[in-house]
Amino acid sequence: MFFTKTDDSPSGSIANSIAPAQHKPQRPSLEDEIVPFTLIPEGVRPKRFVVALTGATGSSVAVRLLQALRALDIETHLIMSKWAATTLKMETDYSPDEVRHLADYSYAPGDLAAPPSSGSFIHDGMIIVPCSMKTLAAVRIGFCEDLISRSADVCLKEGRKLLLAVRETPLSDIHLENMLFLRRAGAIIFPPLPAYYIRPESVDDLTNQTVGRLLDSMGIHTEGFARWDGK
Ligand SMILES: Cc1cc2nc3c(=O)[nH]c(=O)nc-3n(C[C@H](O)[C@H](O)[C@H](O)COP(=O)(O)O)c2cc1C
């Protein structure tokens, strides 16, 4: 086998190569090189949540949450599954379009090119409310077939808050195991269960208390709903 010395000098000849002193690159030092990064100033980016509705029962909780976020001036990016739209029509007098209008942005569940599909889209967390056992299972196995499961997957990989308002009763081994797995993966498992200690006078009282506690879990502490004060 023959080995030849590689000659990649412009002239094609080692003998003609430039002397070492002139060969020094003409560039700024590493410390002086200009890079494009500047800090996003505090408070410039609005607080924003991704909110996903799936086909479990409990659409009123999702509607109240969207109303609350709107009142709190928190930007919302909404994804409504096909079955969420159906359940909403069965359970309430609201149309899917009316609910979409509560959000600042709304995306089709099949639009995997929408902003929440990418980790580079910065937000403050995702709430799936109500969360069906089907979507729970998809998130658990990382099966990103639609924008809801993909956005949740992104939250987990980016270490962002992900709250699943899981709704089913009774719960099977599969449901419970999926919840435990996701809890250990960093998700908040938040079944939207009523707190009877508030002595509710209406379903609305229960819904408000659930939404208030859900917001607590997302780090948004509000007044205006019943909290336990020891009495
Ligand atoms: C009125 C109604 C209530 C439902 N409630 C639940 C429920 O509480 N939990 C659940 O996991 N699925 C429930 N389902 C079934 C889901 O809608 C179904 O599994 C669907 O495929 C979920 O899809 P999605 O997660 O993409 O929305 C309900 C369906 C209907 C029509």
The ligand as a Tripos MOL2 file, in Angstrom:
@<TRIPOS>MOLECULE
LIG
   31    33     1     0     0
SMALL
NO_CHARGES

@<TRIPOS>ATOM
      1 C1        -70.8160   12.1780   26.2370 C.3       1 LIG1
      2 C2        -69.4880   11.4880   26.2370 C.ar      1 LIG1
      3 C3        -68.7700   11.4250   27.4120 C.ar      1 LIG1
      4 C4        -67.5170   10.7920   27.4480 C.ar      1 LIG1
      5 N1        -66.8310   10.7690   28.6340 N.ar      1 LIG1
      6 C5        -65.6120   10.2150   28.6720 C.ar      1 LIG1
      7 C6        -64.8480   10.2720   29.8750 C.ar      1 LIG1
      8 O1        -65.2680   10.8180   30.8950 O.2       1 LIG1
      9 N2        -63.5930    9.7670   29.8590 N.ar      1 LIG1
     10 C7        -63.0480    9.2140   28.7280 C.ar      1 LIG1
     11 O2        -61.9080    8.7740   28.7840 O.2       1 LIG1
     12 N3        -63.7530    9.1340   27.5790 N.ar      1 LIG1
     13 C8        -65.0050    9.6280   27.5090 C.ar      1 LIG1
     14 N4        -65.7210    9.5950   26.3380 N.ar      1 LIG1
     15 C9        -65.1470    8.9040   25.1830 C.3       1 LIG1
     16 C10       -64.1620    9.7680   24.4000 C.3       1 LIG1
     17 O3        -64.8420   10.8480   23.8060 O.3       1 LIG1
     18 C11       -63.4950    8.9040   23.3280 C.3       1 LIG1
     19 O4        -62.6550    7.9320   23.9360 O.3       1 LIG1
     20 C12       -62.6890    9.6750   22.3250 C.3       1 LIG1
     21 O5        -62.1110    8.7870   21.4180 O.3       1 LIG1
     22 C13       -61.6250   10.5290   22.9670 C.3       1 LIG1
     23 O6        -60.8470   11.0860   21.9350 O.3       1 LIG1
     24 P1        -59.9390   12.3810   22.1870 P.3       1 LIG1
     25 O7        -59.0890   12.0860   23.3680 O.co2     1 LIG1
     26 O8        -59.1430   12.5060   20.9190 O.co2     1 LIG1
     27 O9        -60.8700   13.5210   22.3760 O.co2     1 LIG1
     28 C14       -66.9880   10.2020   26.2690 C.ar      1 LIG1
     29 C15       -67.7020   10.2960   25.0890 C.ar      1 LIG1
     30 C16       -68.9410   10.9240   25.0620 C.ar      1 LIG1
     31 C17       -69.6820   11.0050   23.7780 C.3       1 LIG1
@<TRIPOS>BOND
     1     1     2 1
     2     2     3 ar
     3     2    30 ar
     4     3     4 ar
     5     4     5 ar
     6     4    28 ar
     7     5     6 ar
     8     6     7 ar
     9     6    13 1
    10     7     8 2
    11     7     9 ar
    12     9    10 ar
    13    10    11 2
    14    10    12 ar
    15    12    13 ar
    16    13    14 ar
    17    14    15 1
    18    14    28 ar
    19    15    16 1
    20    16    17 1
    21    16    18 1
    22    18    19 1
    23    18    20 1
    24    20    21 1
    25    20    22 1
    26    22    23 1
    27    23    24 1
    28    24    25 2
    29    24    26 1
    30    24    27 1
    31    28    29 ar
    32    29    30 ar
    33    30    31 1
@<TRIPOS>SUBSTRUCTURE
     1 LIG1         1 GROUP 0 **** ****
